[in-house]
Amino acid sequence: LKTNLEETELYAYLEDHLAARRLGLERMQSGVRLELAPSAPVWVRLDRALFRQALDNLLDNAVKYARPDAGGVHIRVVLLPGARAETVAVEVRDDGCGIHPNDLE
């Protein structure tokens, strides 16, 4: 797998990408609320295409596996300090049913 790492301001990237995806997610299911938690600018080196693919998979799954009784889908994307110094984590939180414990491995 060849990667194309680019310096990217992650918060701005997420803002733009989530704005572009919002309508498509709302078409998948009504009542989608997509939120990006406030954050200071964070510069990272990432492969934008691979990152977009992973992020889109998480967003699509959040909508597909939403609880029908939850009154819509609430997805919150959060930037957090990573487990190691000089790293960052992107967390996609939703109110769906989650992964069955037997499927976690």
Residue pairs with C-beta under 8 A, 6 or more apart in sequence:
3 47
3 50
4 47
4 48
4 49
5 45
5 46
5 47
6 45
6 46
6 47
6 48
7 43
7 44
7 45
8 43
8 44
8 45
8 46
8 48
9 41
9 42
9 43
10 42
10 43
10 44
10 46
10 79
10 88
10 90
11 36
11 39
11 40
11 41
11 42
11 79
12 41
13 48
14 36
14 55
14 77
14 79
14 90
15 36
17 52
17 55
18 34
18 36
18 77
21 34
21 56
21 59
22 32
22 34
25 32
25 34
25 59
25 60
25 63
25 73
25 75
26 32
28 60
28 63
28 64
29 63
29 66
29 72
29 73
30 72
31 71
31 72
31 73
32 63
32 72
32 73
32 75
33 72
33 73
33 74
33 75
34 59
34 75
34 77
35 74
35 75
35 76
35 77
36 76
36 77
37 76
37 77
37 78
37 79
39 78
39 79
42 79
42 88
44 88
55 90
55 92
58 92
59 75
59 92
61 96
62 73
62 75
62 92
62 94
62 96
63 73
63 75
65 96
65 97
66 72
66 73
66 94
66 95
66 96
66 97
67 95
67 96
67 97
70 95
70 96
73 94
73 95
73 96
74 94
74 95
75 92
75 93
75 94
76 92
76 93
76 94
77 90
77 91
77 92
77 93
78 90
78 91
78 93
79 88
79 89
79 90
79 91
80 88
80 89
80 90
80 91
81 87
81 88
81 89
82 88
82 89
83 89
